[in-house]
Amino acid sequence: MAKPVLQVKGYSAETIKALIKKDQRYGVGIRLYAVYQVAKGKSSRKLEDLYNTSFKQITNWVHRFEEEGLEGLMDKEGRGRKERLSSNQKQEIAF
């Protein structure tokens, strides 16, 4: 008979992911641990599945860490898609 698989109760995977994205410290910690594992000799290609990202992104984290230290692992302002709605438009459609 197989042992039961450990499950998280009260939180969905999406909720946990949202918590990670909400607080930048978690994201930086995850990135730093990926850099640590590369420093210990793990292949970025083998870490892809564990970190749910591409080996290229892990490689980018390593290079940014080498160049800028911990600051290089933090999200930069102005990155990502620009908002199309103004704050007034968002308030109009808010429930």
N, C-alpha and C positions, 0 to 999 in steps of 0.2 A: 504494500500500500504506500502510495506516494505521500510525502509530507505536504500539508497545505501551504499554499503560496501566501506570503505576507502581503497584506493589502493595507492601503491608507484609508481610514474611515473619516468621513466628514469633509474631505477635500477631493475635488476632481483634479486630474492632471492639468487641465486648463487653468484652474484656480491657482494651483501651485506655480505654474509658469507665469501667470499674471503677477504674483507676488515677487517673483524673481525680477521681472521687468520693472516693477514699481519702484524698487529700491536698488539704486545703482551699485550699492556695496555688494549685493549678491552676485550680480553680473560680473563685477570686477573680480570677485573671489573665484568664481568659476573659471574665468579667463586665466587668472594667475595660477590656478591649480593645473590647467591645461599646459601652461608654459613650464611649470614645475615638472610635469610628467615628460615633456619633451626633453628638458634638461637631464632627466634621469635616463634618457635613452629610448623612450617610447616613440614610435613612428607617428607622425601626424595623421597618416592614412589609417592607422589602427585606432586612433582616437576619434575619428569622424562619427561613428555610431554612438559612442559614449556621450559625446557633447552635442549630438544632433546638429552638426554643422559640417561644412566642407573642410577637407584637409587644408585648402588654400586659406580659409579664414583662420584656422589655427596657426598656420605659417605666418599670416599677417600679424596675429597677436604676438608671436615670438619676436618678430622684427620690430614691432612698435615698442615692446618691452625693452629690447636691447637698446633702442635709440632714445626712448623717453622715460624709461623706468615705469613705475606704477601708474603714472599719469597717462602713459600711452595706452593703457588698457581701459581707460574711462571713455564713456561716450562723449563725443564732441558736439557742441551746439551747432545747429543748422544742418544736421545730418538727416537723411531720410526725405520722404515725400513732403512737400510743402502743403499746408492746409489750404483747401479751396474755399471754405466757409469762413466768414469773419465771425468774431465773437457774438455780434448782434444776430447774425443768421443762425448761429448755433442755439442761442437763447430762444429764438422764435420756434424752432422745431423741438426744443426740449419739452418733455412731458411735465 
